[in-house]
Amino acid sequence: MEIDKLKSALVRRDGLARANRFEVLIIPPAEAFGGSIDKARDLNIFCEQVSFPGRQMQTFETNYVRQQIKVAQSFINEDVSITFNLTNDMFIKDIFDKWTNLIIDRDTYKKNYDSIYKRDIYLYQNNHENKHVFEVELRNAFPISVQSVESSNSAEDIQQVTVEFTYEDFKEIHIKQEPSVRNPMG
């Protein structure tokens, strides 16, 4: 491969996507965060890691002449994991504990209506100028797992909590950007 072709392709495509250039927009049900827009904003600030969703094809095997072949049947959307850094007041853990309690009440064991706890979540991939270039909308998402928070005397690591979300479907949007004049190689 010629280095000039690689450089040319990178310039045409505005450089490589950086894993640390992302944003999340999660607005939980008001009952989970008290309706404070600052808390909703802080979810993005303390977001350490996010996985953009994937899609798996479900297949079945069928006989075709002398061999078995796979035929597409449907698809499965992968759940999305989001990891947050925790603060000393544990407000992020509190939000997701309250949100999961809205799904199934821990005291009465009653399940709530979908409209009470399902919310759209937006994931953004940003370019080197922190402008959105790719958006994923998770439709009717809700947390299905709030992982345990690990503590240890052996390190001074920041405590984190990982929340797994499921959703009904996702929509991908490629946001058209004008190419920048910055050199994507450096």
C-alpha positions in Angstrom: 0.0 0.0 0.0 1.3 3.4 -0.9 1.5 5.9 1.9 0.2 8.7 -0.4 -3.0 6.7 -1.1 -3.5 6.3 2.7 -3.0 10.0 3.3 -5.3 10.9 0.4 -8.1 8.6 1.8 -7.7 10.1 5.3 -8.0 13.6 3.9 -11.1 12.7 1.9 -12.7 11.2 5.0 -11.6 13.9 7.4 -9.3 11.7 9.4 -9.7 8.7 11.7 -12.5 8.4 14.2 -11.2 8.8 17.8 -12.6 6.5 20.5 -12.5 9.3 23.1 -14.6 11.7 21.0 -18.2 10.8 22.0 -21.2 12.1 23.9 -24.2 10.5 25.4 -27.6 12.2 26.0 -29.7 10.4 28.6 -32.7 12.0 30.2 -34.1 9.5 32.7 -37.7 9.7 33.9 -38.1 12.7 36.1 -38.9 10.5 39.1 -35.4 9.1 38.8 -33.4 12.3 38.8 -35.8 14.9 40.3 -36.1 16.7 37.0 -32.8 18.5 37.5 -31.3 19.3 34.1 -27.9 19.6 35.8 -28.0 16.0 36.8 -29.0 14.9 33.3 -26.1 17.0 31.9 -23.7 15.5 34.4 -24.5 12.0 33.1 -22.6 12.9 29.9 -19.8 14.6 31.8 -19.1 11.5 34.0 -19.6 9.0 31.1 -16.3 7.1 30.8 -17.2 4.6 28.1 -20.0 3.6 25.8 -20.6 0.8 23.3 -22.4 1.8 20.1 -25.0 -0.9 19.3 -24.4 -3.8 16.9 -26.8 -6.1 15.1 -26.6 -9.8 14.7 -28.4 -11.7 12.0 -30.4 -14.8 13.1 -30.1 -17.6 10.5 -31.4 -21.1 10.1 -29.8 -23.8 8.0 -31.6 -25.4 5.1 -30.6 -28.0 2.5 -29.5 -26.6 -0.8 -28.7 -29.2 -3.4 -25.8 -31.1 -1.7 -25.0 -28.8 1.1 -26.4 -26.9 4.1 -26.6 -23.1 3.7 -27.6 -20.4 6.1 -30.6 -18.3 5.4 -31.3 -15.0 7.1 -34.4 -15.0 9.3 -34.3 -11.9 11.5 -31.9 -9.8 13.5 -31.0 -9.2 17.2 -30.0 -5.8 18.4 -27.2 -6.0 20.9 -27.6 -4.3 24.3 -25.6 -1.2 25.0 -23.2 -0.8 27.9 -22.4 2.6 29.4 -19.7 3.1 32.1 -19.8 6.1 34.4 -17.3 7.5 36.9 -18.9 7.8 40.3 -18.7 10.9 42.5 -18.7 10.8 46.3 -22.4 11.5 46.5 -23.1 8.5 44.2 -25.8 10.5 42.4 -25.3 8.4 39.2 -25.9 5.1 40.9 -28.8 6.7 42.7 -30.4 7.8 39.4 -30.1 4.3 37.9 -31.3 2.6 41.1 -34.4 4.8 41.1 -34.9 4.2 37.3 -34.8 0.4 37.7 -37.2 0.8 40.7 -39.6 2.5 38.3 -39.6 -0.6 36.0 -40.4 -3.1 38.8 -41.1 -1.6 42.3 -38.8 -3.3 44.8 -41.4 -3.1 47.5 -44.6 -4.1 45.7 -43.0 -6.1 42.9 -45.4 -4.5 40.4 -44.3 -3.7 36.9 -44.9 -0.2 35.7 -46.3 0.9 32.3 -43.7 1.2 29.5 -44.4 4.9 29.1 -43.2 5.5 32.7 -39.7 4.1 32.3 -38.8 3.9 28.6 -36.8 6.8 27.2 -34.9 7.5 24.0 -31.1 7.7 24.4 -28.8 9.4 22.0 -25.1 8.4 21.4 -22.8 10.7 19.3 -19.5 10.1 17.7 -17.6 13.4 17.4 -14.8 14.5 15.1 -11.6 16.2 16.1 -13.5 19.5 16.5 -16.0 17.9 18.8 -18.8 18.2 16.2 -21.3 15.4 15.9 -20.6 13.3 12.8 -22.6 10.2 13.7 -25.7 9.7 15.9 -27.4 6.6 17.2 -30.9 7.0 18.6 -31.8 4.1 20.9 -35.6 4.1 20.8 -37.5 3.3 24.0 -34.5 2.3 26.0 -34.3 1.3 29.7 -31.6 -0.1 32.0 -31.7 -3.8 32.4 -28.6 -4.1 34.6 -26.8 -1.8 37.0 -23.5 -3.6 37.8 -22.0 -3.8 41.2 -19.6 -1.1 42.3 -16.2 -2.5 43.2 -14.1 -1.2 46.1 -10.5 -2.2 46.9 -7.7 -1.2 49.3 -5.1 -2.1 46.7 -5.5 0.9 44.4 -6.7 4.5 44.3 -8.8 3.8 41.2 -12.0 5.8 40.6 -15.1 3.9 41.3 -17.3 3.2 38.3 -20.6 1.7 37.6 -21.6 0.1 34.3 -25.2 0.2 33.2 -26.6 -2.1 30.5 -29.5 -0.8 28.4 -31.9 -2.6 26.1 -34.1 -0.9 23.6 -36.8 -1.6 20.9 -34.7 -0.5 18.0 -32.0 1.9 17.0 -31.6 4.5 14.2 -28.2 5.6 12.8 -27.8 9.0 11.3 -24.7 10.1 9.5 -24.3 13.8 9.9 -22.8 15.5 6.9 -19.8 17.7 7.7 -17.8 19.9 5.5 -14.2 18.6 5.4 -11.9 20.6 7.6 -8.5 22.0 6.5 -6.7 20.4 9.5 -4.2 17.7 8.6 -5.8 14.4 9.7 -2.4 12.8 10.0 -1.3 14.9 12.9 
